[in-house]
Amino acid sequence: MGQQATLRAIDAAILADAIRDGLADTGTYTPPSPPGGAAFSVRVMRDDVQVETYGENRPTVSTRTELVLLKADFAVAARVGGTVVVDGATFFLEGLVEEDQSLTRWAVR
């Protein structure tokens, strides 16, 4: 197995353990329209992160919710405007924060 495949397998195993231990969940992703498409199950980790912005007078700290999604769950990449329902809450994908060989991290509202 090559390096990229090994890293994808490690991330999938870590996320499976996190789901088992209650630190992550399975959710339902619905692609945005157009083109739309059928909803499907995804593995997801919710993260509330502190974001620091600098204004004229002083820095401001706020909290932003981000979702980490496992790329292996997607036949076609997740897109802005898609929704993820996790534990009864609906999140709208607003922007891709970061991406690697196996995970994407999204700012959501």
N, C-alpha and C positions, 0 to 999 in steps of 0.2 A: 504494500500500500504506500502511495506517495505522501509527501508532506501535507498537501492540501486535503486529501481524503482523510488522513489521520486527524488533522485539526477539526474537520467537520464531524468525524465520529466522536471525538472528545467533547465537542460542544453539545452534540445530541445526547450523549451519556450524562453530562452535567445537568442539562435541562430536564432529562427524565428523572434524575435523582431529586432535583428541585421540585418537580411536580409531585413526586411520591412523598416528599417531606413537607408539602404545603407551602413552598416558597415560590412556586410558579403554578400556572394553570393551563388547561386547554380552553380555547375560545373558538369563536366562529368568525371567519373573515368573509366579508362580502365585497367584491370588487366594485369600483365606482362605475357609474354610467356616464357616457358610453365607454367602452362597449358593454360593461356589465358582465354578468355571468352568475353561475350558481355559487352559493355560499359553501364553505368547506371548513373543516376543523383544522386548527393551528395550535401549536405550542407557543405560549407567550409568558413573558415575565414583565410585571409592572414595576416601574421604578419612579419614585417621586424625587426629583433632583433639585438642588438649589442652584439657581442661576443668578449670577452677580452681574449687574449692568452699572456702567459709570455715567453719571449725569454731570451737570455743571458744578453742583455743590458737593455731592457725596455719592458713594456707591449705594445701590439699592439691591436688596436680595429678595428674590421671589422663588416660589416653588413651581416647577413645571413637571407634568406627568409625561413619562416616556414609556413606550412599549418596546421590548426586545422580542423579535420574531425569528424563528428558525427558518432559514431559506429552503431547507429540504421539504418543508410543507407546501411550497408554492411551485406549481408547474410554470406559472408566469409570475414575474416579480410583483410584489405588493406595490401599490401606487397611491399617490396623494389622492385623497377623497374616498379611499376605501374605508370600511368600518370594521372594527373588531369588537365583538361582544364577549366580555369576560366577567364571569360571576355576576351576571345581571346588569352590568354597566356597559354602555355603548361608548366607544372611543372612535373619533374620526382622525385618520392619519393626515397630519398637516404638513409635515416636512421630514425628510430623511436627515437624521443627525449624524449617523455614521454607519459604515458597512464594512464587513470583512468577508472572508470566504464562506462563512456559514451563518452569520447573523446579520440582521438589520436592526437599527435602533431608530425609532420614530418619535418625534414630538407629536402629541395628540391633544385634542380638546374634548 
